[in-house]
Amino acid sequence: MVIYMTSKQRAYLKGLAMNIDPIFQVGKSSLTPELVNAVGEAFNTRELIKIAVLKNCFDDPNEIAQMVAERTHSQVVQVIGKKIVLYKPDKKNPKIELPKA
């Protein structure tokens, strides 16, 4: 299930993401199944997740973001430098209210 966001909704999420710290780090072993599972689990308690890609990871942060989003059924909000922001609304009771499209 892919949700398409408008630029207004994306901008709103970017604003929220500015105040959160990365809860995951991608290191030299790059994207592992354990990391993907952990990100998926984190979406059970939060809707917006920031991931830091460390300097010793030589993979492209954009590619990492796309792969994690695909595997966790989430949406890439933005990739700035080595920071990735992902969004996945809670199905039962969404905490983040997106502006109307």
C-alpha positions in Angstrom: 0.0 0.0 0.0 1.6 3.2 -1.1 0.3 6.6 0.0 1.1 9.5 -2.3 1.9 12.7 -0.5 1.4 16.2 -1.7 4.3 18.6 -1.4 2.4 20.4 1.3 2.1 17.2 3.3 5.7 16.4 2.7 6.7 19.9 3.9 4.6 19.4 7.0 6.4 16.1 7.8 9.8 17.7 7.1 9.0 20.3 9.7 8.1 17.7 12.3 11.2 15.7 11.5 13.5 18.6 12.2 12.9 18.1 15.9 13.5 14.4 16.2 16.8 12.6 16.5 17.9 9.6 14.4 16.9 6.4 16.2 18.9 4.1 13.8 22.3 4.2 12.2 23.4 2.5 9.1 27.1 1.6 9.3 29.7 -0.2 7.3 27.6 -3.4 7.1 25.0 -1.2 5.3 21.4 -2.4 5.1 21.0 -5.7 7.1 17.7 -7.7 7.6 18.0 -6.9 11.3 18.0 -3.2 10.6 15.0 -3.4 8.3 13.2 -5.5 11.0 14.0 -3.0 13.7 12.8 -0.1 11.6 9.6 -2.0 10.9 9.1 -2.6 14.6 9.7 1.0 15.4 6.8 1.9 13.1 4.5 0.1 15.7 5.2 2.9 18.2 5.9 6.0 16.0 5.0 7.2 12.5 8.0 9.4 11.7 11.5 7.9 11.9 14.9 9.4 11.2 17.8 7.3 10.2 21.5 8.4 10.1 23.8 6.9 7.5 27.4 6.9 9.0 30.5 8.0 7.2 31.8 4.4 7.1 28.7 3.3 5.0 29.6 3.7 1.3 26.1 3.1 -0.1 24.0 5.9 -1.4 21.6 7.2 1.3 18.9 7.6 -1.4 19.1 4.0 -2.4 19.1 2.9 1.3 16.0 5.1 1.9 14.2 3.5 -1.1 15.0 0.0 0.0 14.0 0.5 3.7 10.8 2.2 2.6 9.9 -0.6 0.2 10.6 -3.3 2.8 8.8 -1.6 5.6 5.9 -0.3 3.4 6.6 3.3 4.4 7.2 6.5 2.6 10.5 8.4 2.1 9.8 12.0 3.3 13.3 13.3 2.6 17.0 12.4 2.3 19.3 15.2 3.3 23.0 14.4 3.2 23.2 11.3 5.3 19.9 11.7 7.1 16.8 9.7 6.0 13.3 10.5 7.2 10.5 7.9 6.7 6.8 8.1 7.4 4.2 5.4 7.9 0.8 6.3 9.3 -0.6 4.1 12.0 -3.6 2.2 10.6 -5.7 2.1 13.7 -5.1 5.6 15.3 -2.8 7.9 13.4 -1.0 10.4 15.6 0.2 12.7 12.9 -2.6 14.6 11.1 -1.5 15.4 7.6 -2.9 18.6 6.0 -5.6 17.9 3.4 -4.3 17.4 -0.1 
